[in-house]
Amino acid sequence: VYGADFQSKLVGQASADSFTFNVTYNNDNAIHTAIRDDDGKTEHSFIVKFENGAEVTYAVFDGYVESSDLTVPFEDRIQMDASVARTGGVTWVDKA
């Protein structure tokens, strides 16, 4: 487990301390719809899982949802780009 400490963020303040990610949107997934509908005024804890074959890494952080944009390409899967304004550092956890 490793990570760096950061100063807390004020809501609405522009910052380079954002964590942006993309998911294939599933309207039946409660987490996807919660991120889509979030008003950006409540701090949440996030755990994002990255898989590369047998290797798994988690990014763990707290923050406010800055944006969530849905893209509906013709004859393809719906994508959601989400950006979270972090209120602290990201802790990366590698699963052995």
Residue pairs with C-beta under 8 A, 6 or more apart in sequence:
1 91
1 92
1 93
2 91
2 92
3 89
3 90
3 91
3 92
4 89
5 88
5 89
6 17
6 86
6 88
6 89
8 87
8 88
9 15
9 17
9 63
9 64
9 85
9 86
9 87
11 40
11 41
11 64
11 85
15 85
17 85
17 86
18 66
18 83
18 84
18 85
18 86
19 46
19 48
19 59
19 61
19 63
19 83
19 84
19 86
19 90
20 81
20 82
20 83
20 84
21 48
21 81
21 82
22 79
22 80
22 81
22 82
23 32
23 79
23 80
23 82
24 77
24 78
24 79
24 80
25 32
25 36
25 70
25 77
25 78
25 79
25 80
26 32
27 33
32 80
35 65
35 68
35 80
35 82
36 68
36 70
36 80
38 44
38 65
38 68
40 64
40 65
40 66
40 85
41 64
42 64
43 62
43 63
43 64
43 87
44 62
44 63
44 64
44 65
44 84
45 60
45 61
45 62
46 59
46 60
46 61
46 62
46 63
46 84
47 58
47 59
47 60
48 58
48 59
49 56
49 57
49 58
50 56
50 57
50 58
50 59
55 94
55 95
56 94
56 95
57 92
57 93
57 94
57 95
58 92
58 93
58 95
59 90
59 91
59 92
60 90
60 91
60 92
60 93
61 84
61 86
61 88
61 89
61 90
61 91
62 86
62 87
62 88
63 84
63 85
63 86
63 87
63 88
64 84
64 85
64 87
65 82
65 83
65 84
65 85
66 83
66 84
66 85
67 81
67 82
67 83
68 80
68 81
68 82
68 83
69 80
69 81
69 82
70 78
70 79
70 80
71 78
71 79
71 80
71 81
72 78
73 79
